[in-house]
Amino acid sequence: MAHCKRMQPKYSSLGNISCITQMDQRAVKHFLSRGQLFFMLMLVSADAGMALHARTFKNDDRYSGLSIVCDRCPPGTYLRAPCSAMRKSDCAECPNGAYTEFWNHISKCLRCSMCAENQVVKQECSPSNNCECECKEGYYFNKKYEACIKHKECPPGYGANTTGTPHQDTECVQCQAGFYSEVSSAKATCLAQSNCKVGGLRVVLKGQDWHNTLCASCYDLKTRDGAEYLHEILPTFFIQLHQTMGIKRMRRLAMRLPQEGGKKPLIGTVMKLNRRGLHDFMNSWDQGAGNDHVRKLPEVLRKTGAFNMGDKLERKLAYIDQQSKLCEELVEVAQN
């Protein structure tokens, strides 16, 4: 077996190190003509010359007036004083907060970069490397704007197909049949719809891509008002309203929401609310609203101009009431 006798490493401009064995030399001589071998040697010589040139520079000696070849300073240092006929280049280490990444003959180290808005330090600055930054959690680098942008949130009915990274935005996909997502999130995936039959329950409300299937026993359907089940999907329903309604219409809707005792919220207070404030206002209303108030919500939506949303909510309420009535009929048949 031929052993590889390592020669002095020769650094190319790409940083490769060559090792030539006696067997390699014989193979080269056998398969290559003299002209090809000469051409290869010329490339190696030129490569070595470029590497040597990258680590030296010419400097005019102020005393002799001669042009002298000086050594450059290695990464992490800078040229404090160039060489002369009597001395070598004087290199000094970069101070804190400064760096040089390559062989150089600059008189001052480069200042370390600062991370921009919504960025965090991935790698601290060192004498030989600049500070490395990346987008913080929940953000990704947008090449078009050259800035860290918040990850996209998948709306109800959509789930995260791929979660966002510091380099890539979240990718959303619509939930398939049998799955749903009831939140607006950059990370949440679609969940499987509940199977009412597993628990021996009835379907109170069929699930859609934006809400789960609601299940209940006939006893619960008889003893609870259908509006109570509607309460469970209203928070997600309000998210959809915020995504489809203009803010002026949202404020009109907030003013029309039925309140306890027939009171109306102060118009000045509602008109100052932004989208986030309106969302909180409606969720607060949902938590305190009675069943009779919830049953009036479809009509309030239509009066505000949201006809489709009002009709959608009314159909769901009618379906729940129908299931409750079917349960009553089944109980009566069983008793007879």
Beta strands, then each sheet from edge to edge (+ up, - down):
strand 1: 56-60
strand 2: 67-71
strand 3: 77-81
strand 4: 90-93
strand 5: 98-99
strand 6: 110-111
strand 7: 119-123
strand 8: 132-135
strand 9: 139-142
strand 10: 147-150
strand 11: 158-162
strand 12: 171-174
strand 13: 179-180
strand 14: 191-192
strand 15: 202-205
strand 16: 214-216
sheet 1: 1+ 2-
sheet 2: 3+ 4-
sheet 3: 5+ 6-
sheet 4: 7+ 8-
sheet 5: 9+ 10-
sheet 6: 11+ 12-
sheet 7: 13+ 14-
sheet 8: 15+ 16-
end
